[in-house]
Amino acid sequence: MNWSNTAWQTGSPIYTQITQMPFIRELISGTLAPEKFTFYIAQDSLYLAGFGRALSLIAARAQHSAHALEFMRFAEGALMVEQALHAGYVQKLNIQPGVPLSPTCQHYTHYLLSQAALAPLEVAMAAVLPCFWIYKAVGDYIYAKEQLSDNPYQDWINTYAGEEFGQIVARAIRVCDEVAETCTPAQHQAMTEAYVTASKLEWMFWDSAYKLEEWPV
Ligand SMILES: Cc1ncc(CO)c(N)n1
């Protein structure tokens, strides 16, 4: 069995819980409070800036040029989305520059950056995989469930349920599987643990937006 099959199976209870979160339910029904979506977009733009840099770090560390190139493209994609989708929304939603990272956004972004910089390469790659895979699955789930013709969050839904993002996700999974081919069971285990940790942080990210999370002090 490919490493990615094990990872998906291990992480699937977390994915299922994400689909049941109020943030996701309300995105589907179009009833999500605008301030929650605005909070999410503001934090996600900060997240994408860190995520893109984590992907660049992994590209620099990749052992094979083909994998380095893939991660450079992923990094470019993340930063382009940050600029395009978010520049549009940031204007439309009137998000002010200089919004500080929420505690969860800081936790997630810095987890990815530290894994990218310091963890064994295969673990770093596994740590960023939920950002692709869970988003694709959640995007498809929302797209399949929603019934509104005028959902205010349609642009966002289309980005992650789209075919283009699906192909990027398939490539990220493939690189992880190629790297995992030459890894030991202990390395596979470490990869799966990083995958599960990042999946939990995905859950926390939606939750923090729904709660409009603030620093306690
Ligand atoms: C928190 C989060 N995870 C994943 C993605 C998709 O790359 C995103 N935009 N935001």
The ligand as a Gaussian input file, in Angstrom:
#p B3LYP/6-31G(d) Opt

LIG

0 1
 C       -5.463000      26.891000       6.478000
 C       -5.338000      26.539000       5.057000
 N       -4.950000      25.307000       4.724000
 C       -4.818000      24.965000       3.415000
 C       -5.068000      25.878000       2.423000
 C       -4.984000      25.497000       0.965000
 O       -3.712000      25.600000       0.505000
 C       -5.451000      27.172000       2.813000
 N       -5.712000      28.120000       1.896000
 N       -5.585000      27.464000       4.129000

